[in-house]
Amino acid sequence: MRNTMIFGEVLESADRLSLKVQETMIDVWRRRIIENEHQRAKLIKEIQECKECKCKLTTPSELKGNLSREK
């Protein structure tokens, strides 16, 4: 129930913003949604690979080395 009240408050607050700011807000939300969808698709793919045993087994030291190279 609290989420519904918060959602209503957000909508009311957005109504008080200028049209330009509302459009910017929509653009930001669209980008976030797209980013979340990409992240979700990536996780689904990784989970599927693990289920199919396509994951490469690694040791902690190998993992550390991989992380060091990414920096």
Sine and cosine of phi, psi and omega as CSV:
sin_phi,cos_phi,sin_psi,cos_psi,sin_omega,cos_omega
0.00,0.00,-0.63,0.78,-0.01,-1.00
-0.88,0.47,-0.62,0.79,0.02,-1.00
-0.87,0.48,-0.60,0.80,0.03,-1.00
-0.90,0.44,-0.67,0.74,0.02,-1.00
-0.91,0.41,-0.67,0.75,0.02,-1.00
-0.90,0.44,-0.68,0.73,0.01,-1.00
-0.86,0.51,-0.70,0.71,0.04,-1.00
-0.88,0.48,-0.66,0.75,0.02,-1.00
-0.90,0.43,-0.64,0.77,0.02,-1.00
-0.90,0.44,-0.71,0.71,0.01,-1.00
-0.88,0.47,-0.69,0.72,0.02,-1.00
-0.89,0.46,-0.66,0.75,0.02,-1.00
-0.90,0.43,-0.66,0.75,0.00,-1.00
-0.90,0.44,-0.58,0.81,0.03,-1.00
-0.88,0.48,-0.47,0.88,-0.02,-1.00
-0.99,0.12,-0.16,0.99,0.01,-1.00
-0.99,0.16,0.36,-0.93,0.06,-1.00
-0.92,0.38,0.35,-0.94,-0.01,-1.00
-0.86,0.51,-0.67,0.75,0.01,-1.00
-0.87,0.49,-0.69,0.72,0.01,-1.00
-0.93,0.37,-0.62,0.79,0.05,-1.00
-0.88,0.47,-0.67,0.74,0.02,-1.00
-0.90,0.43,-0.64,0.77,0.05,-1.00
-0.89,0.45,-0.67,0.74,0.01,-1.00
-0.88,0.48,-0.67,0.75,0.03,-1.00
-0.89,0.45,-0.68,0.73,0.02,-1.00
-0.87,0.50,-0.69,0.73,0.01,-1.00
-0.88,0.47,-0.72,0.70,0.00,-1.00
-0.89,0.45,-0.63,0.77,0.03,-1.00
-0.88,0.47,-0.70,0.71,0.02,-1.00
-0.89,0.47,-0.66,0.75,0.01,-1.00
-0.90,0.43,-0.65,0.76,0.02,-1.00
-0.90,0.44,-0.70,0.71,0.02,-1.00
-0.88,0.48,-0.69,0.72,0.02,-1.00
-0.88,0.48,-0.68,0.73,0.02,-1.00
-0.90,0.43,-0.63,0.78,0.03,-1.00
-0.91,0.42,-0.65,0.76,0.04,-1.00
-0.90,0.44,-0.68,0.73,0.01,-1.00
-0.90,0.44,-0.66,0.75,0.01,-1.00
-0.90,0.44,-0.70,0.71,0.01,-1.00
-0.88,0.48,-0.65,0.76,0.02,-1.00
-0.89,0.46,-0.70,0.72,0.01,-1.00
-0.91,0.41,-0.65,0.76,0.03,-1.00
-0.88,0.48,-0.69,0.73,0.02,-1.00
-0.89,0.46,-0.70,0.71,-0.01,-1.00
-0.90,0.44,-0.64,0.76,0.03,-1.00
-0.90,0.43,-0.69,0.73,0.01,-1.00
-0.89,0.46,-0.67,0.74,0.04,-1.00
-0.88,0.48,-0.64,0.77,0.02,-1.00
-0.91,0.41,-0.64,0.77,0.02,-1.00
-0.90,0.43,-0.53,0.85,-0.01,-1.00
-1.00,-0.01,0.12,0.99,0.01,-1.00
0.87,0.49,0.58,0.82,0.05,-1.00
-1.00,-0.06,0.00,1.00,0.00,-1.00
-0.96,0.27,0.64,-0.77,0.04,-1.00
-1.00,0.07,0.81,-0.58,0.07,-1.00
-0.96,0.29,0.61,-0.79,-0.04,-1.00
-0.59,-0.81,0.36,-0.93,0.05,-1.00
-1.00,-0.09,0.29,-0.96,0.04,-1.00
-0.85,0.53,-0.61,0.79,-0.01,-1.00
-0.93,0.36,-0.60,0.80,0.07,-1.00
-0.90,0.43,-0.66,0.75,0.02,-1.00
-0.89,0.46,-0.68,0.73,0.05,-1.00
-0.86,0.51,-0.70,0.71,0.02,-1.00
-0.88,0.48,-0.66,0.75,0.03,-1.00
-0.90,0.44,-0.66,0.75,0.00,-1.00
-0.92,0.39,-0.61,0.79,0.01,-1.00
-0.90,0.43,-0.63,0.78,-0.01,-1.00
-0.94,0.34,-0.46,0.89,-0.02,-1.00
-0.96,0.29,-0.36,0.93,-0.06,-1.00
-0.94,0.34,0.00,0.00,0.00,0.00
